Amino acid sequence: MLALLTAPMSLLAAEGGGGGLQFPPIDHIVIWPAWFGAGTFYEFNKITAISGIAMLVPVILFLLAGRNAKLVPTGLQNTMEVALDFVEDQVVAPAIGPEGKRYLPMLVSMFFFIWIGNLFEVIPSAHMPANARMANPLILALVAWAMFIGVGVKHNGLGYFRSALFPPGVPKALYILVTPIELLSTFIIRPFSLAVRLFANMLAGHILLVTFSVLCITLFSASIMAAVLLLSFPMLVAFTGFEFMVAFLQAFIFSLLTAVYIGGALHPAH
């Protein structure tokens, strides 16, 4: 898709055709050629590289911040401590409570990985959030799923499943309806909704930005329609700012819901 942004004249009318603009198929914006290992299990492409960066950047930042830690933090140490405090105060504390501090490293890692991976949607020359492909959201959702089930079993034994599937206080006759609903909503729909929410939001934003980017470049190239650029370019800028916010918001929501599920697993009876 980057080629489309750097060669807009290819979008103009086809030779011998009926005129007008010709845009590429929509699936081109999520197809990235392999850099090496095409067709193998170790195939490496742009999404793999972005995912690797999203994993390494937080590790490097925290290592640098903690290398010469001071009692009164400054610079990068202060920035990273503020980030930790944000996740602890806005994600862990309201969703899990004081017991949630042990899960802070996992939730911070999840938050930063998703956020940095999402930011590549608005980074020039990247134009692709790592989570606009289903693989990353699915793996993250499965991690959250395994985590809250593991926490539930660890702290409540097999009684966790009984409490989750047979909520106390419900008339026994209603368990015929309630238990299948709880089974689907708690153990099947949760990971599915986590993955789809992140994937769909980032893919929709990616499609939106690419569409307006290609449109702006095409209108700029077609001088007869350049006046329309006065409307489309400000919209592109506005959508870019909006997607910057969405990148953060989706990381926050995913981490918060994971924390909520862990908190529910700790105390299933409530």
BELWOLIN-V671796 format. One record per residue. N is the residue number from 0. SS is DSSP state (H for helix, E for strand, - for the rest). PHI is phi in whole degrees, 0 to 359 (none if undefined). Layout:
n->N ss->SS phi->PHI
n->N ss->SS phi->PHI
This chain:
n->0 ss->- phi->none
n->1 ss->H phi->300
n->2 ss->H phi->297
n->3 ss->H phi->291
n->4 ss->H phi->281
n->5 ss->H phi->260
n->6 ss->- phi->225
n->7 ss->H phi->293
n->8 ss->H phi->298
n->9 ss->H phi->291
n->10 ss->H phi->270
n->11 ss->- phi->284
n->12 ss->- phi->305
n->13 ss->- phi->286
n->14 ss->- phi->294
n->15 ss->- phi->73
n->16 ss->- phi->274
n->17 ss->- phi->269
n->18 ss->- phi->84
n->19 ss->- phi->88
n->20 ss->- phi->262
n->21 ss->- phi->240
n->22 ss->- phi->255
n->23 ss->- phi->288
n->24 ss->- phi->302
n->25 ss->H phi->297
n->26 ss->H phi->289
n->27 ss->H phi->293
n->28 ss->H phi->280
n->29 ss->H phi->237
n->30 ss->- phi->255
n->31 ss->- phi->237
n->32 ss->- phi->294
n->33 ss->- phi->288
n->34 ss->- phi->281
n->35 ss->E phi->198
n->36 ss->- phi->71
n->37 ss->- phi->302
n->38 ss->- phi->81
n->39 ss->- phi->249
n->40 ss->- phi->289
n->41 ss->- phi->256
n->42 ss->- phi->305
n->43 ss->E phi->239
n->44 ss->- phi->223
n->45 ss->H phi->297
n->46 ss->H phi->296
n->47 ss->H phi->298
n->48 ss->H phi->296
n->49 ss->H phi->296
n->50 ss->H phi->297
n->51 ss->H phi->296
n->52 ss->H phi->295
n->53 ss->H phi->298
n->54 ss->H phi->278
n->55 ss->H phi->280
n->56 ss->H phi->302
n->57 ss->H phi->298
n->58 ss->H phi->300
n->59 ss->H phi->295
n->60 ss->H phi->298
n->61 ss->H phi->290
n->62 ss->H phi->295
n->63 ss->H phi->294
n->64 ss->H phi->293
n->65 ss->H phi->265
n->66 ss->H phi->295
n->67 ss->- phi->235
n->68 ss->- phi->296
n->69 ss->- phi->241
n->70 ss->- phi->297
n->71 ss->- phi->255
n->72 ss->- phi->290
n->73 ss->- phi->221
n->74 ss->H phi->57
n->75 ss->H phi->296
n->76 ss->H phi->300
n->77 ss->H phi->295
n->78 ss->H phi->299
n->79 ss->H phi->288
n->80 ss->H phi->292
n->81 ss->H phi->297
n->82 ss->H phi->297
n->83 ss->H phi->297
n->84 ss->H phi->297
n->85 ss->H phi->298
n->86 ss->H phi->295
n->87 ss->H phi->294
n->88 ss->H phi->279
n->89 ss->H phi->258
n->90 ss->H phi->244
n->91 ss->H phi->288
n->92 ss->H phi->300
n->93 ss->H phi->288
n->94 ss->H phi->267
n->95 ss->- phi->242
n->96 ss->- phi->100
n->97 ss->H phi->303
n->98 ss->H phi->290
n->99 ss->H phi->279
n->100 ss->H phi->298
n->101 ss->H phi->293
n->102 ss->H phi->262
n->103 ss->H phi->300
n->104 ss->H phi->303
n->105 ss->H phi->295
n->106 ss->H phi->290
n->107 ss->H phi->294
n->108 ss->H phi->299
n->109 ss->H phi->297
n->110 ss->H phi->299
n->111 ss->H phi->292
n->112 ss->H phi->298
n->113 ss->H phi->292
n->114 ss->H phi->297
n->115 ss->H phi->293
n->116 ss->H phi->298
n->117 ss->H phi->289
n->118 ss->H phi->297
n->119 ss->- phi->293
n->120 ss->- phi->295
n->121 ss->- phi->248
n->122 ss->- phi->272
n->123 ss->- phi->305
n->124 ss->- phi->78
n->125 ss->- phi->263
n->126 ss->- phi->55
n->127 ss->- phi->201
n->128 ss->- phi->283
n->129 ss->H phi->300
n->130 ss->H phi->270
n->131 ss->H phi->275
n->132 ss->- phi->251
n->133 ss->H phi->291
n->134 ss->H phi->301
n->135 ss->H phi->298
n->136 ss->H phi->302
n->137 ss->H phi->294
n->138 ss->H phi->296
n->139 ss->H phi->298
n->140 ss->H phi->294
n->141 ss->H phi->293
n->142 ss->H phi->297
n->143 ss->H phi->298
n->144 ss->H phi->298
n->145 ss->H phi->295
n->146 ss->H phi->292
n->147 ss->H phi->288
n->148 ss->H phi->290
n->149 ss->H phi->298
n->150 ss->H phi->296
n->151 ss->H phi->298
n->152 ss->H phi->290
n->153 ss->H phi->297
n->154 ss->H phi->267
n->155 ss->H phi->232
n->156 ss->- phi->67
n->157 ss->- phi->292
n->158 ss->H phi->296
n->159 ss->H phi->301
n->160 ss->H phi->292
n->161 ss->H phi->296
n->162 ss->H phi->293
n->163 ss->H phi->286
n->164 ss->H phi->270
n->165 ss->- phi->233
n->166 ss->- phi->304
n->167 ss->- phi->294
n->168 ss->- phi->90
n->169 ss->- phi->267
n->170 ss->- phi->305
n->171 ss->H phi->302
n->172 ss->H phi->296
n->173 ss->H phi->279
n->174 ss->H phi->299
n->175 ss->H phi->300
n->176 ss->H phi->267
n->177 ss->H phi->291
n->178 ss->H phi->299
n->179 ss->H phi->299
n->180 ss->H phi->295
n->181 ss->H phi->295
n->182 ss->H phi->299
n->183 ss->H phi->292
n->184 ss->H phi->290
n->185 ss->H phi->275
n->186 ss->H phi->253
n->187 ss->H phi->239
n->188 ss->H phi->287
n->189 ss->H phi->306
n->190 ss->H phi->296
n->191 ss->H phi->297
n->192 ss->H phi->292
n->193 ss->H phi->301
n->194 ss->H phi->293
n->195 ss->H phi->293
n->196 ss->H phi->300
n->197 ss->H phi->294
n->198 ss->H phi->299
n->199 ss->H phi->294
n->200 ss->H phi->295
n->201 ss->H phi->286
n->202 ss->H phi->293
n->203 ss->H phi->298
n->204 ss->H phi->296
n->205 ss->H phi->298
n->206 ss->H phi->299
n->207 ss->H phi->298
n->208 ss->H phi->294
n->209 ss->H phi->295
n->210 ss->H phi->300
n->211 ss->H phi->289
n->212 ss->H phi->295
n->213 ss->H phi->296
n->214 ss->H phi->297
n->215 ss->H phi->298
n->216 ss->H phi->293
n->217 ss->H phi->293
n->218 ss->H phi->294
n->219 ss->H phi->295
n->220 ss->H phi->287
n->221 ss->- phi->270
n->222 ss->H phi->304
n->223 ss->H phi->293
n->224 ss->H phi->249
n->225 ss->H phi->298
n->226 ss->H phi->297
n->227 ss->H phi->294
n->228 ss->H phi->299
n->229 ss->H phi->298
n->230 ss->H phi->264
n->231 ss->H phi->288
n->232 ss->H phi->293
n->233 ss->H phi->300
n->234 ss->H phi->293
n->235 ss->H phi->298
n->236 ss->H phi->298
n->237 ss->H phi->295
n->238 ss->H phi->294
n->239 ss->H phi->296
n->240 ss->H phi->297
n->241 ss->H phi->295
n->242 ss->H phi->290
n->243 ss->H phi->298
n->244 ss->H phi->291
n->245 ss->H phi->297
n->246 ss->H phi->303
n->247 ss->H phi->289
n->248 ss->H phi->297
n->249 ss->H phi->293
n->250 ss->H phi->295
n->251 ss->H phi->295
n->252 ss->H phi->296
n->253 ss->H phi->299
n->254 ss->H phi->295
n->255 ss->H phi->295
n->256 ss->H phi->295
n->257 ss->H phi->300
n->258 ss->H phi->295
n->259 ss->H phi->298
n->260 ss->H phi->294
n->261 ss->H phi->294
n->262 ss->H phi->298
n->263 ss->H phi->293
n->264 ss->H phi->288
n->265 ss->H phi->293
n->266 ss->- phi->228
n->267 ss->- phi->298
n->268 ss->- phi->291
n->269 ss->- phi->260
